[in-house]
Amino acid sequence: MHSNAISRNYADALLTLATTDNGRDRYGAYINGLADVLERDGTFRRFLAAPQVSETQKNEVLGKALAGQAPALFVRFVQKMVTNRRQMLLGEVAAEYNNLRDEQEGRVHARVTVSRAMNDADRDALAAALGQALGKTVVPHVAVNAAILGGVIVRVGDTVMDGSVQRRLGTLRASMTR
């Protein structure tokens, strides 16, 4: 089975546990935090990946580290991943967990490129307009790129909506040279 499918299965199980425990946000924060530590901390990553450290030892350390910090159900979930030798997939499981939550809650993430910085009111207005057009709640991730001259470029998944002045000028130039 491909690691994406495995990660999605674990994320689905975690989302079910989180929903049962009425803690989708909390569990999301825990799995994202754990994935972040795995990505940033080389010692932790080497510890989890080390074949000479038994699963029992890894589970014991994780249990002690997470005790009092995370719900017992979450700790057992992470320990089960270790037992199944899937601990190095924590980052992928976190990403899939977030994707599943977004799907279930009707939320999409849009990468928005603008020519100058936007204030909060403009960002909210853009999110509302995109939300109305897409029929979902839109979370905009705004980047500034002065090269587009003006307008906006929006990417949602594989869909690109290019309303930049740069594209319009390119289209005008192409039609004038024909």
N, CA, C and O atoms as a DFTB+ gen file, in Angstrom:
712 C
 N C O
     1  1       0.858      -1.179       0.000
     2  2       0.000       0.000       0.000
     3  2       0.900       1.235       0.000
     4  3       1.904       1.269       0.711
     5  1       0.555       2.226      -0.773
     6  2       1.314       3.456      -0.907
     7  2       1.220       4.273       0.379
     8  3       0.197       4.237       1.063
     9  1       2.293       5.017       0.715
    10  2       2.322       5.761       1.980
    11  2       1.215       6.806       2.078
    12  3       0.744       7.096       3.178
    13  1       0.786       7.382       0.938
    14  2      -0.320       8.345       0.995
    15  2      -1.604       7.676       1.444
    16  3      -2.354       8.239       2.241
    17  1      -1.862       6.488       0.943
    18  2      -3.060       5.752       1.348
    19  2      -2.972       5.351       2.816
    20  3      -3.961       5.419       3.546
    21  1      -1.797       4.939       3.239
    22  2      -1.599       4.568       4.635
    23  2      -1.808       5.789       5.529
    24  3      -2.504       5.717       6.542
    25  1      -1.202       6.901       5.145
    26  2      -1.334       8.129       5.931
    27  2      -2.783       8.581       5.999
    28  3      -3.254       9.019       7.049
    29  1      -3.484       8.476       4.887
    30  2      -4.894       8.887       4.875
    31  2      -5.718       7.973       5.783
    32  3      -6.620       8.447       6.474
    33  1      -5.426       6.677       5.792
    34  2      -6.148       5.756       6.676
    35  2      -5.912       6.100       8.142
    36  3      -6.851       6.120       8.938
    37  1      -4.662       6.370       8.496
    38  2      -4.365       6.766       9.877
    39  2      -5.040       8.097      10.218
    40  3      -5.587       8.258      11.309
    41  1      -4.999       9.041       9.286
    42  2      -5.630      10.341       9.524
    43  2      -7.139      10.189       9.703
    44  3      -7.741      10.851      10.549
    45  1      -7.738       9.320       8.909
    46  2      -9.175       9.068       9.030
    47  2      -9.496       8.472      10.402
    48  3     -10.479       8.851      11.040
    49  1      -8.659       7.539      10.846
    50  2      -8.858       6.942      12.172
    51  2      -8.690       7.993      13.260
    52  3      -9.459       8.021      14.221
    53  1      -7.693       8.855      13.117
    54  2      -7.476       9.912      14.109
    55  2      -8.636      10.891      14.132
    56  3      -9.054      11.335      15.202
    57  1      -9.158      11.230      12.960
    58  2     -10.298      12.141      12.903
    59  2     -11.521      11.514      13.567
    60  3     -12.283      12.207      14.239
    61  1     -11.709      10.231      13.387
    62  2     -12.809       9.525      14.054
    63  2     -12.628       9.571      15.567
    64  3     -13.581       9.832      16.301
    65  1     -11.408       9.318      16.033
    66  2     -11.130       9.395      17.469
    67  2     -11.363      10.811      18.001
    68  3     -11.955      10.997      19.064
    69  1     -10.893      11.793      17.255
    70  2     -11.040      13.190      17.677
    71  2     -12.507      13.596      17.742
    72  3     -12.918      14.309      18.657
    73  1     -13.291      13.146      16.776
    74  2     -14.714      13.459      16.763
    75  2     -15.411      12.792      17.939
    76  3     -16.259      13.399      18.593
    77  1     -15.051      11.548      18.202
    78  2     -15.618      10.813      19.337
    79  2     -15.292      11.512      20.653
    80  3     -16.127      11.580      21.555
    81  1     -14.075      12.029      20.753
    82  2     -13.610      12.694      21.974
    83  2     -13.975      14.180      21.977
    84  3     -13.579      14.913      22.884
    85  1     -14.730      14.630      20.964
    86  2     -15.136      16.034      20.837
    87  2     -13.920      16.961      20.900
    88  3     -13.921      17.957      21.623
    89  1     -12.888      16.618      20.135
    90  2     -11.656      17.395      20.184
    91  2     -10.944      17.513      18.859
    92  3      -9.727      17.336      18.794
    93  1     -11.676      17.810      17.800
    94  2     -11.048      17.904      16.476
    95  2      -9.933      18.943      16.444
    96  3      -8.862      18.692      15.892
    97  1     -10.182      20.100      17.032
    98  2      -9.152      21.146      17.047
    99  2      -7.958      20.725      17.894
   100  3      -6.812      20.896      17.480
   101  1      -8.219      20.179      19.074
   102  2      -7.139      19.757      19.963
   103  2      -6.287      18.673      19.310
   104  3      -5.059      18.755      19.317
   105  1      -6.934      17.666      18.752
   106  2      -6.189      16.574      18.124
   107  2      -5.403      17.089      16.923
   108  3      -4.283      16.645      16.670
   109  1      -5.985      18.014      16.195
   110  2      -5.269      18.625      15.076
   111  2      -4.013      19.341      15.558
   112  3      -2.951      19.235      14.945
   113  1      -4.145      20.072      16.666
   114  2      -2.985      20.773      17.225
   115  2      -1.924      19.777      17.690
   116  3      -0.731      20.012      17.494
   117  1      -2.340      18.674      18.299
   118  2      -1.387      17.667      18.779
   119  2      -0.650      16.996      17.636
   120  3       0.575      16.876      17.674
   121  1      -1.380      16.556      16.617
   122  2      -0.725      15.848      15.512
   123  2       0.155      16.803      14.714
   124  3       1.227      16.414      14.252
   125  1      -0.292      18.065      14.544
   126  2       0.536      19.048      13.842
   127  2       1.792      19.378      14.641
   128  3       2.872      19.537      14.073
   129  1       1.647      19.479      15.955
   130  2       2.802      19.757      16.803
   131  2       3.811      18.629      16.772
   132  3       5.016      18.863      16.689
   133  1       3.317      17.413      16.839
   134  2       4.200      16.251      16.801
   135  2       4.909      16.152      15.447
   136  3       6.097      15.837      15.385
   137  1       4.181      16.418      14.376
   138  2       4.780      16.401      13.038
   139  2       5.833      17.500      12.912
   140  3       6.875      17.298      12.289
   141  1       5.560      18.648      13.499
   142  2       6.508      19.759      13.460
   143  2       7.800      19.409      14.203
   144  3       8.897      19.696      13.724
   145  1       7.660      18.789      15.370
   146  2       8.850      18.360      16.125
   147  2       9.638      17.331      15.326
   148  3      10.866      17.390      15.279
   149  1       8.949      16.399      14.704
   150  2       9.622      15.373      13.898
   151  2      10.402      16.010      12.753
   152  3      11.509      15.578      12.432
   153  1       9.823      17.031      12.144
   154  2      10.471      17.688      11.011
   155  2      11.664      18.535      11.451
   156  3      12.693      18.554      10.776
   157  1      11.532      19.229      12.572
   158  2      12.545      20.201      12.979
   159  2      13.635      19.652      13.900
   160  3      14.751      20.171      13.915
   161  1      13.325      18.628      14.653
   162  2      14.261      18.129      15.649
   163  2      14.939      16.843      15.164
   164  3      14.335      15.770      15.162
   165  1      16.187      16.971      14.759
   166  2      16.933      15.830      14.235
   167  2      17.114      14.720      15.253
   168  3      17.105      13.544      14.890
   169  1      17.276      15.070      16.512
   170  2      17.450      14.058      17.556
   171  2      16.183      13.220      17.699
   172  3      16.248      11.993      17.783
   173  1      15.045      13.882      17.726
   174  2      13.764      13.172      17.835
   175  2      13.538      12.283      16.614
   176  3      13.085      11.145      16.741
   177  1      13.856      12.807      15.435
   178  2      13.684      12.058      14.194
   179  2      14.577      10.809      14.189
   180  3      14.133       9.720      13.825
   181  1      15.839      10.984      14.598
   182  2      16.754       9.840      14.647
   183  2      16.297       8.819      15.689
   184  3      16.418       7.613      15.469
   185  1      15.774       9.293      16.818
   186  2      15.269       8.398      17.856
   187  2      14.126       7.535      17.314
   188  3      14.122       6.318      17.493
   189  1      13.165       8.168      16.657
   190  2      12.023       7.415      16.133
   191  2      12.423       6.474      14.995
   192  3      11.831       5.408      14.827
   193  1      13.422       6.872      14.223
   194  2      13.831       6.060      13.074
   195  2      14.810       4.944      13.448
   196  3      14.995       4.000      12.680
   197  1      15.432       5.048      14.615
   198  2      16.493       4.105      14.995
   199  2      15.973       2.681      15.151
   200  3      15.105       2.434      15.987
   201  1      16.482       1.748      14.369
   202  2      16.043       0.353      14.497
   203  2      16.566      -0.308      15.780
   204  3      15.994      -1.296      16.239
   205  1      17.650       0.231      16.361
   206  2      18.192      -0.365      17.573
   207  2      17.392      -0.003      18.825
   208  3      17.596      -0.599      19.883
   209  1      16.485       0.969      18.710
   210  2      15.596       1.327      19.822
   211  2      14.295       0.565      19.601
   212  3      13.653       0.706      18.560
   213  1      13.917      -0.232      20.574
   214  2      12.722      -1.068      20.415
   215  2      11.449      -0.220      20.420
   216  3      11.436       0.909      20.912
   217  1      10.395      -0.786      19.865
   218  2       9.107      -0.090      19.853
   219  2       8.616       0.153      21.278
   220  3       7.970       1.163      21.554
   221  1       8.925      -0.777      22.180
   222  2       8.527      -0.622      23.582
   223  2       9.197       0.604      24.184
   224  3       8.552       1.387      24.882
   225  1      10.482       0.771      23.919
   226  2      11.209       1.934      24.432
   227  2      10.675       3.225      23.824
   228  3      10.495       4.218      24.529
   229  1      10.425       3.213      22.531
   230  2       9.884       4.408      21.863
   231  2       8.519       4.761      22.439
   232  3       8.238       5.928      22.715
   233  1       7.669       3.747      22.621
   234  2       6.335       3.990      23.171
   235  2       6.407       4.497      24.610
   236  3       5.607       5.340      25.016
   237  1       7.346       3.991      25.365
   238  2       7.512       4.440      26.747
   239  2       7.920       5.913      26.792
   240  3       7.362       6.696      27.561
   241  1       8.888       6.277      25.971
   242  2       9.351       7.673      25.925
   243  2       8.223       8.590      25.457
   244  3       7.983       9.637      26.058
   245  1       7.527       8.199      24.383
   246  2       6.414       9.019      23.886
   247  2       5.312       9.130      24.932
   248  3       4.743      10.206      25.120
   249  1       5.006       8.036      25.610
   250  2       3.984       8.052      26.646
   251  2       4.324       9.026      27.752
   252  3       3.464       9.781      28.206
   253  1       5.582       9.016      28.192
   254  2       6.013       9.938      29.247
   255  2       6.013      11.383      28.756
   256  3       5.614      12.292      29.483
   257  1       6.463      11.590      27.518
   258  2       6.545      12.948      26.973
   259  2       5.158      13.562      26.766
   260  3       4.975      14.763      26.960
   261  1       4.195      12.747      26.378
   262  2       2.852      13.264      26.079
   263  2       1.898      13.192      27.263
   264  3       0.819      13.783      27.222
   265  1       2.281      12.471      28.325
   266  2       1.405      12.331      29.496
   267  2       1.101      13.705      30.084
   268  3       2.001      14.514      30.307
   269  1      -0.154      13.946      30.325
   270  2      -0.566      15.226      30.882
   271  2      -0.653      16.337      29.855
   272  3      -1.218      17.395      30.133
   273  1      -0.103      16.113      28.673
   274  2      -0.139      17.116      27.604
   275  2      -1.263      16.830      26.606
   276  3      -1.962      17.738      26.158
   277  1      -1.417      15.566      26.274
   278  2      -2.390      15.148      25.258
   279  2      -3.316      14.095      25.868
   280  3      -2.942      13.413      26.822
   281  1      -4.516      13.965      25.319
   282  2      -5.440      12.936      25.823
   283  2      -4.859      11.531      25.650
   284  3      -4.100      11.263      24.719
   285  1      -5.231      10.657      26.559
   286  2      -4.732       9.275      26.527
   287  2      -5.064       8.602      25.204
   288  3      -4.276       7.796      24.710
   289  1      -6.211       8.917      24.626
   290  2      -6.614       8.331      23.346
   291  2      -5.631       8.717      22.239
   292  3      -5.274       7.892      21.397
   293  1      -5.201       9.972      22.252
   294  2      -4.230      10.437      21.263
   295  2      -2.882       9.739      21.471
   296  3      -2.246       9.304      20.510
   297  1      -2.456       9.637      22.726
   298  2      -1.187       8.981      23.034
   299  2      -1.212       7.533      22.560
   300  3      -0.241       7.049      21.978
   301  1      -2.321       6.844      22.809
   302  2      -2.427       5.447      22.350
   303  2      -2.402       5.357      20.830
   304  3      -1.846       4.411      20.272
   305  1      -2.997       6.328      20.164
   306  2      -2.965       6.362      18.697
   307  2      -1.522       6.464      18.200
   308  3      -1.115       5.711      17.315
   309  1      -0.755       7.387      18.762
   310  2       0.644       7.566      18.356
   311  2       1.444       6.310      18.683
   312  3       2.279       5.881      17.887
   313  1       1.198       5.726      19.832
   314  2       1.902       4.498      20.195
   315  2       1.553       3.351      19.252
   316  3       2.405       2.514      18.954
   317  1       0.326       3.309      18.788
   318  2      -0.071       2.282      17.819
   319  2       0.671       2.486      16.494
   320  3       1.057       1.519      15.837
   321  1       0.866       3.741      16.111
   322  2       1.644       4.014      14.905
   323  2       3.070       3.484      15.066
   324  3       3.636       2.911      14.135
   325  1       3.644       3.681      16.253
   326  2       4.999       3.188      16.514
   327  2       5.016       1.668      16.469
   328  3       5.904       1.069      15.863
   329  1       4.030       1.043      17.112
   330  2       3.945      -0.419      17.122
   331  2       3.862      -0.968      15.696
   332  3       4.435      -2.014      15.391
   333  1       3.145      -0.256      14.832
   334  2       2.995      -0.680      13.437
   335  2       4.132      -0.172      12.540
   336  3       4.093      -0.331      11.320
   337  1       5.136       0.434      13.161
   338  2       6.306       0.964      12.450
   339  2       5.936       2.023      11.414
   340  3       6.495       2.060      10.318
   341  1       4.999       2.868      11.774
   342  2       4.556       3.944      10.877
   343  2       4.862       5.326      11.451
   344  3       4.338       6.324      10.956
   345  1       5.698       5.399      12.482
   346  2       5.963       6.658      13.165
   347  2       6.593       7.714      12.268
   348  3       6.423       8.906      12.522
   349  1       7.304       7.317      11.241
   350  2       7.928       8.296      10.358
   351  2       6.915       8.935       9.405
   352  3       7.256       9.848       8.653
   353  1       5.683       8.457       9.438
   354  2       4.619       9.031       8.616
   355  2       3.812      10.093       9.366
   356  3       2.787      10.553       8.863
   357  1       4.259      10.487      10.563
   358  2       3.500      11.459      11.357
   359  2       3.221      12.751      10.594
   360  3       2.123      13.299      10.689
   361  1       4.199      13.241       9.841
   362  2       4.002      14.465       9.060
   363  2       2.935      14.300       7.994
   364  3       2.098      15.182       7.800
   365  1       2.965      13.168       7.305
   366  2       1.963      12.898       6.270
   367  2       0.581      12.694       6.891
   368  3      -0.427      13.125       6.330
   369  1       0.539      12.037       8.044
   370  2      -0.742      11.829       8.728
   371  2      -1.322      13.180       9.145
   372  3      -2.526      13.405       9.024
   373  1      -0.470      14.072       9.634
   374  2      -0.936      15.410      10.028
   375  2      -1.509      16.155       8.826
   376  3      -2.571      16.770       8.926
   377  1      -0.816      16.104       7.697
   378  2      -1.299      16.783       6.488
   379  2      -2.635      16.199       6.036
   380  3      -3.555      16.942       5.693
   381  1      -2.742      14.883       6.035
   382  2      -3.997      14.233       5.635
   383  2      -5.126      14.541       6.620
   384  3      -6.273      14.727       6.212
   385  1      -4.807      14.596       7.905
   386  2      -5.806      14.949       8.919
   387  2      -6.388      16.338       8.618
   388  3      -7.602      16.539       8.647
   389  1      -5.497      17.281       8.331
   390  2      -5.951      18.641       8.001
   391  2      -6.786      18.657       6.729
   392  3      -7.790      19.365       6.653
   393  1      -6.372      17.876       5.725
   394  2      -7.139      17.801       4.476
   395  2      -8.529      17.217       4.707
   396  3      -9.517      17.725       4.177
   397  1      -8.602      16.152       5.497
   398  2      -9.903      15.528       5.790
   399  2     -10.813      16.493       6.535
   400  3     -12.004      16.588       6.239
   401  1     -10.253      17.202       7.495
   402  2     -11.059      18.190       8.234
   403  2     -11.586      19.274       7.291
   404  3     -12.752      19.664       7.356
   405  1     -10.707      19.745       6.424
   406  2     -11.124      20.772       5.466
   407  2     -12.258      20.258       4.584
   408  3     -13.237      20.968       4.356
   409  1     -12.130      19.029       4.090
   410  2     -13.178      18.436       3.249
   411  2     -14.502      18.357       4.005
   412  3     -15.543      18.763       3.487
   413  1     -14.461      17.837       5.222
   414  2     -15.680      17.649       5.998
   415  2     -16.325      18.973       6.395
   416  3     -17.548      19.063       6.510
   417  1     -15.513      19.988       6.600
   418  2     -16.031      21.278       7.050
   419  2     -16.255      22.252       5.895
   420  3     -16.564      23.422       6.121
   421  1     -16.100      21.773       4.652
   422  2     -16.373      22.608       3.483
   423  2     -15.423      23.785       3.356
   424  3     -15.836      24.895       3.021
   425  1     -14.170      23.539       3.619
   426  2     -13.164      24.600       3.617
   427  2     -12.113      24.291       2.562
   428  3     -11.699      23.141       2.410
   429  1     -11.681      25.317       1.831
   430  2     -10.594      25.177       0.867
   431  2      -9.541      26.243       1.155
   432  3      -9.843      27.311       1.686
   433  1      -8.312      25.929       0.794
   434  2      -7.216      26.877       0.957
   435  2      -6.871      27.444      -0.406
   436  3      -6.698      26.704      -1.375
   437  1      -6.773      28.758      -0.473
   438  2      -6.453      29.430      -1.729
   439  2      -5.126      30.159      -1.586
   440  3      -4.918      30.919      -0.640
   441  1      -4.235      29.918      -2.535
   442  2      -2.986      30.679      -2.594
   443  2      -3.265      31.897      -3.457
   444  3      -3.563      31.777      -4.645
   445  1      -3.167      33.053      -2.857
   446  2      -3.514      34.304      -3.520
   447  2      -2.244      35.135      -3.698
   448  3      -1.499      35.366      -2.745
   449  1      -2.012      35.578      -4.930
   450  2      -0.869      36.442      -5.209
   451  2      -1.397      37.809      -5.607
   452  3      -2.226      37.931      -6.510
   453  1      -0.909      38.834      -4.924
   454  2      -1.305      40.213      -5.195
   455  2      -0.049      41.049      -5.415
   456  3       1.056      40.618      -5.088
   457  1      -0.226      42.250      -5.972
   458  2       0.934      43.084      -6.274
   459  2       1.404      43.907      -5.080
   460  3       2.549      44.358      -5.050
   461  1       0.529      44.106      -4.097
   462  2       0.920      44.846      -2.894
   463  2       0.198      44.249      -1.690
   464  3      -0.796      43.537      -1.834
   465  1       0.708      44.545      -0.520
   466  2       0.167      43.963       0.714
   467  2      -1.308      44.338       0.891
   468  3      -1.738      45.438       0.546
   469  1      -2.063      43.386       1.439
   470  2      -3.489      43.608       1.691
   471  2      -3.708      43.811       3.184
   472  3      -3.028      43.208       4.015
   473  1      -4.676      44.679       3.513
   474  2      -5.044      44.804       4.919
   475  2      -6.077      43.729       5.245
   476  3      -6.559      43.032       4.352
   477  1      -6.409      43.601       6.510
   478  2      -7.316      42.539       6.947
   479  2      -8.702      42.650       6.313
   480  3      -9.314      41.636       5.980
   481  1      -9.194      43.869       6.145
   482  2     -10.517      44.060       5.554
   483  2     -10.532      43.586       4.101
   484  3     -11.485      42.935       3.671
   485  1      -9.484      43.909       3.345
   486  2      -9.391      43.463       1.947
   487  2      -9.271      41.945       1.861
   488  3      -9.867      41.313       0.988
   489  1      -8.496      41.371       2.772
   490  2      -8.321      39.917       2.801
   491  2      -9.654      39.238       3.107
   492  3      -9.995      38.231       2.486
   493  1     -10.408      39.785       4.060
   494  2     -11.717      39.216       4.403
   495  2     -12.701      39.345       3.244
   496  3     -13.475      38.426       2.975
   497  1     -12.667      40.497       2.553
   498  2     -13.554      40.706       1.411
   499  2     -13.216      39.739       0.281
   500  3     -14.109      39.198      -0.371
   501  1     -11.926      39.526       0.054
   502  2     -11.489      38.582      -0.973
   503  2     -11.936      37.167      -0.613
   504  3     -12.444      36.440      -1.467
   505  1     -11.749      36.775       0.647
   506  2     -12.156      35.442       1.095
   507  2     -13.663      35.267       0.932
   508  3     -14.120      34.200       0.521
   509  1     -14.441      36.303       1.252
   510  2     -15.897      36.223       1.117
   511  2     -16.298      36.084      -0.350
   512  3     -17.174      35.283      -0.677
   513  1     -15.668      36.853      -1.233
   514  2     -15.993      36.785      -2.664
   515  2     -15.621      35.421      -3.238
   516  3     -16.387      34.832      -3.999
   517  1     -14.452      34.926      -2.872
   518  2     -14.044      33.593      -3.341
   519  2     -14.952      32.519      -2.767
   520  3     -15.304      31.564      -3.460
   521  1     -15.330      32.669      -1.515
   522  2     -16.228      31.709      -0.881
   523  2     -17.563      31.644      -1.581
   524  3     -18.124      30.564      -1.766
   525  1     -18.072      32.796      -1.970
   526  2     -19.348      32.833      -2.683
   527  2     -19.203      32.189      -4.067
   528  3     -20.093      31.462      -4.510
   529  1     -18.099      32.450      -4.738
   530  2     -17.880      31.883      -6.073
   531  2     -17.682      30.367      -6.020
   532  3     -18.140      29.645      -6.906
   533  1     -16.999      29.891      -4.982
   534  2     -16.677      28.461      -4.887
   535  2     -17.691      27.665      -4.076
   536  3     -17.701      26.435      -4.125
   537  1     -18.531      28.353      -3.341
   538  2     -19.521      27.665      -2.522
   539  2     -18.924      26.978      -1.309
   540  3     -19.509      26.033      -0.780
   541  1     -17.765      27.442      -0.862
   542  2     -17.094      26.877       0.305
   543  2     -16.460      28.007       1.100
   544  3     -16.338      29.131       0.613
   545  1     -16.065      27.701       2.311
   546  2     -15.309      28.659       3.102
   547  2     -13.885      28.669       2.572
   548  3     -13.271      27.614       2.414
   549  1     -13.363      29.846       2.298
   550  2     -12.032      29.969       1.712
   551  2     -11.069      30.552       2.751
   552  3     -11.349      31.568       3.386
   553  1      -9.933      29.879       2.899
   554  2      -8.855      30.373       3.749
   555  2      -7.765      30.885       2.816
   556  3      -7.064      30.089       2.192
   557  1      -7.610      32.216       2.711
   558  2      -6.612      32.747       1.779
   559  2      -5.210      32.761       2.392
   560  3      -5.026      33.127       3.553
   561  1      -4.231      32.355       1.588
   562  2      -2.816      32.440       1.958
   563  2      -2.212      33.428       0.963
   564  3      -1.950      33.081      -0.189
   565  1      -1.995      34.657       1.417
   566  2      -1.632      35.754       0.525
   567  2      -0.120      35.912       0.424
   568  3       0.595      35.899       1.427
   569  1       0.349      36.063      -0.817
   570  2       1.759      36.358      -1.106
   571  2       1.797      37.604      -1.984
   572  3       0.917      37.817      -2.819
   573  1       2.808      38.409      -1.789
   574  2       2.960      39.637      -2.568
   575  2       4.027      39.420      -3.631
   576  3       5.118      38.925      -3.352
   577  1       3.678      39.809      -4.874
   578  2       4.609      39.728      -5.992
   579  2       4.352      40.947      -6.872
   580  3       3.387      40.968      -7.637
   581  1       5.203      41.952      -6.769
   582  2       5.024      43.203      -7.514
   583  2       5.081      43.001      -9.025
   584  3       4.613      43.858      -9.774
   585  1       5.640      41.895      -9.484
   586  2       5.789      41.632     -10.917
   587  2       4.450      41.461     -11.622
   588  3       4.384      41.622     -12.840
   589  1       3.389      41.143     -10.902
   590  2       2.097      40.969     -11.582
   591  2       1.436      42.311     -11.869
   592  3       0.401      42.362     -12.535
   593  1       2.027      43.401     -11.370
   594  2       1.640      44.789     -11.637
   595  2       0.337      45.217     -10.967
   596  3       0.231      46.361     -10.525
   597  1      -0.618      44.365     -10.885
   598  2      -1.906      44.680     -10.272
   599  2      -2.825      43.489     -10.440
   600  3      -2.464      42.508     -11.091
   601  1      -3.994      43.566      -9.865
   602  2      -4.936      42.457      -9.964
   603  2      -4.590      41.372      -8.963
   604  3      -3.932      41.621      -7.954
   605  1      -5.047      40.158      -9.261
   606  2      -4.869      39.056      -8.324
   607  2      -4.785      37.728      -9.087
   608  3      -5.423      37.554     -10.125
   609  1      -3.993      36.804      -8.558
   610  2      -3.930      35.436      -9.074
   611  2      -4.340      34.526      -7.923
   612  3      -3.773      34.607      -6.833
   613  1      -5.318      33.665      -8.161
   614  2      -5.822      32.770      -7.129
   615  2      -5.635      31.333      -7.594
   616  3      -6.002      30.974      -8.712
   617  1      -5.057      30.514      -6.711
   618  2      -4.883      29.087      -6.977
   619  2      -5.607      28.311      -5.893
   620  3      -5.306      28.443      -4.707
   621  1      -6.567      27.501      -6.317
   622  2      -7.291      26.616      -5.416
   623  2      -7.149      25.223      -5.995
   624  3      -7.769      24.892      -7.005
   625  1      -6.327      24.409      -5.345
   626  2      -6.049      23.077      -5.886
   627  2      -5.361      23.216      -7.231
   628  3      -4.316      23.858      -7.334
   629  1      -5.944      22.613      -8.266
   630  2      -5.383      22.674      -9.616
   631  2      -5.956      23.814     -10.439
   632  3      -5.550      24.014     -11.584
   633  1      -6.888      24.563      -9.876
   634  2      -7.544      25.645     -10.595
   635  2      -6.797      26.959     -10.367
   636  3      -6.480      27.316      -9.232
   637  1      -6.519      27.675     -11.464
   638  2      -5.853      28.970     -11.383
   639  2      -6.762      30.017     -12.019
   640  3      -7.210      29.872     -13.157
   641  1      -7.020      31.064     -11.259
   642  2      -7.788      32.198     -11.774
   643  2      -6.827      33.382     -11.824
   644  3      -6.450      33.934     -10.790
   645  1      -6.437      33.765     -13.037
   646  2      -5.431      34.804     -13.208
   647  2      -6.090      36.091     -13.674
   648  3      -6.452      36.223     -14.843
   649  1      -6.244      37.028     -12.767
   650  2      -6.798      38.336     -13.086
   651  2      -5.738      39.408     -12.958
   652  3      -6.041      40.554     -12.628
   653  1      -4.477      39.033     -13.221
   654  2      -3.386      39.987     -13.058
   655  2      -3.288      40.923     -14.259
   656  3      -3.667      40.565     -15.374
   657  1      -2.783      42.103     -14.018
   658  2      -2.552      43.076     -15.084
   659  2      -1.488      42.526     -16.035
   660  3      -1.572      42.730     -17.246
   661  1      -0.501      41.838     -15.495
   662  2       0.552      41.255     -16.326
   663  2      -0.039      40.301     -17.369
   664  3       0.358      40.353     -18.533
   665  1      -0.971      39.437     -16.981
   666  2      -1.599      38.510     -17.921
   667  2      -2.444      39.266     -18.930
   668  3      -2.433      38.949     -20.120
   669  1      -3.172      40.258     -18.459
   670  2      -4.024      41.041     -19.376
   671  2      -3.183      41.768     -20.420
   672  3      -3.551      41.819     -21.594
   673  1      -2.062      42.328     -19.995
   674  2      -1.175      43.002     -20.948
   675  2      -0.573      42.001     -21.934
   676  3      -0.419      42.303     -23.118
   677  1      -0.237      40.817     -21.444
   678  2       0.282      39.763     -22.331
   679  2      -0.738      39.339     -23.359
   680  3      -0.399      39.116     -24.521
   681  1      -1.992      39.226     -22.939
   682  2      -3.081      38.857     -23.867
   683  2      -3.290      39.964     -24.883
   684  3      -3.470      39.686     -26.069
   685  1      -3.269      41.209     -24.445
   686  2      -3.422      42.352     -25.346
   687  2      -2.268      42.399     -26.342
   688  3      -2.485      42.624     -27.533
   689  1      -1.051      42.188     -25.867
   690  2       0.124      42.193     -26.737
   691  2       0.005      41.098     -27.797
   692  3       0.306      41.333     -28.967
   693  1      -0.430      39.911     -27.395
   694  2      -0.565      38.792     -28.328
   695  2      -1.613      39.078     -29.379
   696  3      -1.424      38.749     -30.550
   697  1      -2.731      39.697     -28.973
   698  2      -3.795      39.983     -29.954
   699  2      -3.371      41.111     -30.907
   700  3      -3.799      41.128     -32.061
   701  1      -2.548      42.037     -30.449
   702  2      -2.118      43.150     -31.305
   703  2      -1.051      42.693     -32.317
   704  3      -0.939      43.267     -33.401
   705  1      -0.279      41.675     -31.966
   706  2       0.778      41.222     -32.890
   707  2       0.252      40.243     -33.934
   708  3       0.992      39.864     -34.841
   709  1      -1.003      39.827     -33.829
   710  2      -1.572      38.902     -34.825
   711  2      -1.931      39.598     -36.075
   712  3      -2.421      38.969     -37.013
